[in-house]
């Protein structure tokens, strides 16, 4: 139970970071993640954000089918 709570927290943080970063890119053409972490680590962060989105979609679909 505790591990799933930790996973949900990490997923939420990654999705927030990704959303804020895209907002900054759209508004100011400024990529905060790349600026902070460098290009190589930023690619890893972006992959993790994408995986987090897929995880949330899967959990959303699972909860919809359980109704």
Backbone as a ProteinNet text record, in pm:
[ID]
protein_1_A
[PRIMARY]
XXXXXXXXXXXXXXXXXXXXXXXXXXXXXXXXXXXXXXXXXXXXXXXXXXXXXXXXXXXXXXXXXXX
[TERTIARY]
82.3	0	86.5	191.5	278	351.8	393.5	463.2	373.9	245.3	155.8	132.9	130.7	117.1	239.9	357.1	480.8	480.8	438.7	431.5	336.2	219.7	122.4	180.2	255.8	318.5	422.1	505.5	607.8	542.2	439.1	367	306.3	243.5	183	288.1	399.9	507.4	559.7	583.5	633.3	533.3	404.8	304.3	292.8	306.6	304.7	426.1	543.3	665.9	653	604.4	587.3	488.6	377.2	277.6	328.7	396.2	453.1	560.3	642.1	747.1	686.1	581.4	517.1	452.3	397.3	342.4	449.4	565.7	676.8	727.5	732.9	775.7	675.7	548.1	445.5	439.9	454.4	443.7	571.6	684.2	809.6	921.2	891.7	994.9	1114.4	1083.2	1185.8	1165.8	1264.5	1259.5	1331.5	1254.7	1310.7	1382.6	1324.7	1384	1523.2	1536.2	1666.1	1763.2	1713.4	1799	1853.9	1772.6	1812.8	1899	1859.3	1923.8	2021.7	2019.2	2100.2	2023.4	2074.6	1999.3	1983.2	2088	2082.3	1981.6	1989.7	1897.4	1755.4	1742.8	1610.5	1538.9	1609.4	1546	1492.2	1565.4	1520.6	1396.3	1397.9	1282	1160.8	1180.1	1068	1010.8	1095.9	1049.2	969.2	1018.3	947	812.5	804.8	677.4	580.4	628.7	543.9	494.4	583	542.9	442.1	459.7	364.8	227.2	222.7	94.8	27.8	106	49.8	-3.1	70.2	26.9	-106.1	-117.3	-241.2	-358.3	-333.2	-438.8	-484.6	-390	-424.5	-504.3	-465.6	-538.1	-678.1	-690.2	-819.8	-912.5	-858.5	-939.2	-978.4	-885	-913.6	-1026.3	-1022.8	-1126.5	-1261.1	-1258.6	-1382.7	-1446.6	-1365	-1420.8	-1466.2	-1418.1	-1457.1	-1593.1	-1643.8	-1774.6	-1889.5
-119.5	0	125.5	124.3	241.2	265.1	156.7	170.1	232.9	196.6	254.4	403	440.4	581.8	659.9	602.8	666.6	679.4	574.2	578.4	688.1	697.2	801.3	941.1	958.9	1089.2	1123.4	1027.8	1050.4	1081.7	1006	1029.6	1169.7	1208.7	1341.6	1451.6	1436.7	1537.1	1546.5	1431.9	1434	1498.8	1471.8	1532	1681.8	1726.1	1870	1937.7	1878.2	1934.4	1941.2	1833.8	1831.9	1937.4	1949.7	2049.7	2191.3	2219	2352.7	2382	2281.9	2301.4	2332.3	2258.2	2286	2423.9	2466	2601	2706.4	2686.3	2780.3	2780.5	2662.6	2654.3	2728.2	2706.4	2770.8	2920.8	2966.9	3110.5	3188.3	3131.9	3207.4	3141.2	3024.7	2947.6	2918.4	2886.2	2857.7	2717.4	2631.5	2492.7	2484.1	2490	2489.5	2359	2246.6	2116.1	2104	2141.7	2135.9	2236	2352.9	2453.4	2406.8	2337.1	2292.7	2167.4	2069.5	1938.1	1912.7	1993.4	1965.1	1877	1871.2	1804.1	1653.6	1586.2	1439.9	1398.8	1459.8	1426.6	1470.9	1583.7	1632.1	1528	1460.8	1356.8	1244.7	1208.9	1105.3	1153.2	1279	1335.5	1335.2	1371.9	1374.8	1235.2	1135	996.2	956.5	993.4	961.2	1032.6	1155.7	1228.4	1156	1111.9	1037.4	906.4	834.2	709.7	736.5	847	884.7	910.9	976.9	1003.8	873	781.5	651.4	575.4	582	517.3	576.3	710.4	774.3	738.9	732.7	693.8	551.5	461.2	322.2	313.9	388.6	387.2	447.1	550.2	612.2	512.8	445	345.4	228.9	187.6	78.9	118.3	241	284.9	301.5	341.8	353.2	217.2	116.1	-16.3	-86.2	-41	-101.8	-54.4	50.3	106.6	22.2
0	0	0	81.9	90.5	-41.4	-109.7	-237.5	-343.4	-345.6	-445.1	-416.9	-288.3	-254	-300.6	-283.2	-328.7	-480.5	-550.3	-696	-742.5	-678.4	-714.1	-692.1	-584.7	-557.7	-665	-700.4	-802.2	-936.6	-971.9	-1096.7	-1096.8	-988.3	-979.6	-994.3	-927	-935.8	-1078.7	-1142	-1280	-1375.2	-1357.1	-1443.7	-1420.8	-1298.3	-1268.9	-1330.3	-1311.1	-1369.8	-1521.9	-1582.4	-1727.3	-1775.5	-1705.7	-1743.6	-1729.8	-1619.3	-1600.5	-1704.6	-1735	-1834.8	-1971.4	-2010	-2138.4	-2139.2	-2025.9	-2016.9	-2038.4	-1976.9	-1995.6	-2139.5	-2200.2	-2340	-2429.5	-2405.1	-2486.4	-2468.7	-2346.3	-2319.4	-2348.7	-2309.8	-2313.5	-2394.5	-2455.2	-2526.4	-2435.5	-2310	-2210	-2156.2	-2174.7	-2128.2	-1993.1	-1886.3	-1751.4	-1719.9	-1758.9	-1727.5	-1789.7	-1915.8	-1981.3	-1919.4	-1882.9	-1820.3	-1686.3	-1609.4	-1475.8	-1482.4	-1562.5	-1559.6	-1673.4	-1777.1	-1894.7	-1990.7	-2113.5	-2219.2	-2198.2	-2155.4	-2139.9	-2032.6	-1915.8	-1805.6	-1841.4	-1913.4	-1952.8	-2037.1	-2126	-2207.5	-2118.9	-2017	-1923.7	-1849.1	-1803.9	-1733.9	-1825.9	-1952.7	-2046	-2069.9	-2076.6	-2090.7	-1966.5	-1848.5	-1724.4	-1717.2	-1766.3	-1770.7	-1863.6	-1978.9	-2071.8	-2013	-1946.1	-1879.7	-1768.8	-1698.3	-1592.5	-1651	-1765.8	-1831.4	-1873.6	-1929.2	-1966.9	-1845.2	-1735	-1610.7	-1563.5	-1563.7	-1518	-1609.2	-1740.5	-1834.5	-1803.9	-1782	-1749.9	-1620.4	-1518.9	-1391.3	-1407.9	-1490.4	-1516.9	-1588	-1691.2	-1762.5	-1671.2	-1585.6	-1492.4	-1395.6	-1345.2	-1251.9	-1322.6	-1450.6	-1525.9	-1549.5	-1577.2	-1605	-1476.6	-1361.4	-1234.4	-1187.2	-1249.6	-1207.1	-1249.9
[MASK]
+++++++++++++++++++++++++++++++++++++++++++++++++++++++++++++++++++

